[in-house]
Amino acid sequence: MSEAKKFSDAWLRKLKPATQGRRDQYLDASCPGLILRVCDRGIRRFLVRFTVRGQGQKMMSLGVYPEVSLSSARKKAMEAQRKGAEGIDEKAGREAEVAGRIAEAERTFATLFGGDERIRMRRKRDARGKLVKHVRERRQDDKGRWRYRYDCEWVEDGTVVEADPDKWENEFWCFKRDKMRRAEGVRELRNHFRRTFLGSPWGERAMAHMEPADFYDWMDWARDEGNGEVSIRKTAGVLRDMYKWSIRKRLFRGVPPTVKDVWEVGIKSGIRTRYLLPDELRAVWAASFTLEAPHGEFYRFCLLTGQRLMQCVHARWADVDLDDGVWQARADDTKSGEEKLVPLSRQALSLLRGVPGNGEYVFGGETPFVSHKVKHNKLYSAAGRAKDDPSHPDGGWTPHDFRRTQRTRLARVPGVKSHVADMLAGRRGNEQQGVSGIYNQHDYLEEMRHAAQSWADWLELVIKDDKTVVPMEAAQ
């Protein structure tokens, strides 16, 4: 039996649970049709009873208190009653929306993530109101004039502002682009996923029906097709993000059974421990001189500085101070999304002075140097690098392992503290985390400069094959 009460927050907070096996209901005297149902576990749920013209009376849940406030519940109740008087069944509309989301889960990986769907977007503008654009392609016309094609940054918006009717984008890959902050990185990742997963028999499988056995069968298929463990883990990482995104979008009822296995392969197994030994460093340095400019200079710069490859790709002359020996990497170019001071060693400065400054970017001229990955195989071939190195579980080295090599070496330098080496690598050391990071605002530039110079000096001795160099194997 329902009792009429004048609802208030104080009364709702003091309300006791119903007796065991029963549910108590209360009517709001201030809002006709609003009902509070209290179960024996103390859960207080708002409901509304409303009449739809021509269909009769209906009841709909509005949510649980206090997640749904009293004022919000009253507004929702009055809105449902108003729509009901107009002949609109809000409960049926909500059920149709949920059914639509469930139907989405029946779509395959290929239909969910393989194509492009029209979504409501608007262009992103900077503080001055100008469109944020990135050069996508540069070519010369018949008269020798340069023609540019731009990629604009787009952000989702509830209203169509400056909408482009020809703009098509897949919602998930748009999310990945905003997360990675680099359109070319997302394109490479998307093409990799198409080759390794969407092109497999499992690409047409319904996402919600992917069982753990199916996932491991795909891994065996990928190995048979010649994909390495790193490639498989990379694809598993994309699948992990796809499931995470789909769950957040409520495309599933519950969590698909294969999510746990995707998580384990995509995260736990993806830890590399590979670094380069002195003989490999000499081979890389010599091989870089066989590549045409600016590819050789690019790889030597990455090795000397120990910075991330994509950060070096976007290095601009305007951010490099050759006199002070400092490179101020922009926030858009760093993985952390923060500006970063990178001290440059004497060897790195000498290399930069030999690079022709005929454009905005150090390695690429007027456009970012986006084709560096196609030169990896040439570098590997010239350096005699084996794809599957039996001496190490991670196989052959990659250019990203330059960073791990630098960090491993700096751990042996007595004058370089651990948090300084971490900061040089672009990570937050212990001195920059928690409360220490709030109060300690020292930039550690000179300390990082000493570490960068120590690494460059050691690398120079290695390249010269100096017999006094301590072997890297001792650092393991």
C-alpha positions, 0 to 999 in steps of 0.5 A, a space after each residue: 500500500 502506498 503512502 502519500 508523503 511530502 518528499 524532501 532530501 532530509 526525509 529520503 536520507 533518513 528513510 529505513 529499508 523495508 522489512 525482509 522480503 517486502 518493498 515499501 512504496 511512497 507517493 510524492 504529495 508535491 508531484 502527483 505520479 512520482 513514486 519512491 520504492 524502497 526494498 529490504 536492502 535499502 535501495 531507494 528507486 524513483 518511478 513515475 506513473 503516467 498516462 499515454 493518450 490512447 494507450 492507458 497507464 504506464 510506469 517507468 523507472 527514473 533512477 536510484 536516489 541519490 544518483 538521481 536527485 529529488 529535483 531531477 526526479 520531479 522534472 523527469 516525472 513531469 516531462 513524462 506526464 507532459 509527453 504522455 498527454 501529447 501521445 508520446 510514450 517515453 518508456 517505449 522510446 527508451 526501450 527502443 534506444 536500448 534495443 538499438 544499442 543491443 542490435 549494434 552489438 550484433 554487428 561485426 568487427 568489420 562493420 563496426 570498425 572497418 568502414 566510415 560512418 557519418 557523425 556530427 562533427 565541427 571544425 576545431 579552431 585555435 584561440 585566434 579563431 583560425 582553423 587548426 590544419 595539418 598538411 596531409 599531402 604536398 605535390 607540384 602541379 604542371 607549372 611547378 607550383 606547390 599544391 597542399 591538401 590539409 587535414 582539419 582537426 575535428 571534434 564531436 559536438 551536439 550541434 552541427 557547426 560549420 558541418 562538412 557534408 563530405 566529412 566521413 569518419 569512423 567514430 572509434 578511429 576518431 576517438 583513437 586520433 584524439 587520444 594519440 593526437 597524431 593523425 598519421 599514427 592512427 592511419 598506420 594503426 588502422 591499416 595494420 589492424 585491417 591487415 592482421 584482423 579484419 582480413 582474417 576469418 574473424 573480421 566478420 565475427 560479431 563482436 559480442 559473440 567472440 569467445 576466448 577460444 576464437 581469440 586464441 584461434 585468431 592468434 594461431 592464424 596470425 602466426 601462420 600468416 607470418 605475423 610476429 609476436 609484437 604485431 599480434 600484441 599490437 593488434 590485441 591492444 587495438 582490440 582491447 581499446 575497441 572493447 573498452 570503447 564499446 563497453 563505454 558506449 553500452 553496446 553490450 549487456 554485460 562484458 563479453 567473455 573474451 575481454 579478459 583474454 584480450 586484456 592479458 595479451 594486449 597489456 601483460 605480454 607487451 613489455 619489451 626488455 630489448 636494448 642494443 649492445 655495443 656491436 649493434 650500436 656501431 652497426 646502426 651508426 654505420 648503417 645510417 650513413 648508407 641512407 639518403 638524407 635526411 633519413 640517416 641524420 634522423 636515426 642518428 639524432 634519435 640515437 644521440 638524444 634518446 627521444 621518441 621517434 614521433 617527437 623527433 619527427 615533429 622537431 621544428 627549427 623554431 624550437 631549437 636553440 643551437 646557441 644554448 643547446 636546448 630543444 623545447 618540444 611542444 606539448 602537441 608533439 610529446 606523449 605526455 601532452 606537456 612541453 618538454 626541455 631537451 638538452 642537446 649534447 655537443 654531438 647532437 648540436 654538431 649533427 643539427 648544424 649539418 642538417 640544411 634548414 630549408 623548412 619549418 621542420 628539422 627532418 622534412 622541410 615544410 611538412 613533417 617527416 612522416 615517411 620514416 617508418 618505410 626506411 626501417 627495413 633499409 636500416 635493418 638490412 644495412 645494419 645486419 639486423 635479424 628479425 628473429 634474434 634467438 639470443 633475446 625473447 623480444 627478437 631483433 631490436 627496433 629504433 624505439 629500443 634506442 631509448 631503453 639503451 640510453 636509460 640502461 647506460 645512464 643507470 651506470 653513470 655515478 653522477 646521474 640520478 634515476 629521476 634525472 634519467 627518467 626526465 631526460 627520457 620524457 617520463 616523470 621521475 620520483 621527484 615529479 610525482 605526488 606532493 613532491 611534483 607540486 612543490 618541486 618546480 625545478 626543471 633539472 635542465 643542467 642535470 639532464 644536460 650532464 646526463 645527455 652529454 655522458 650518454 653521447 660521450 659514451 656512445 662516441 667511444 663505442 662508435 670509435 670501438 674504444 677498448 676502454 668502454 665498459 660492455 653494456 652486458 654488465 648492466 643487465 
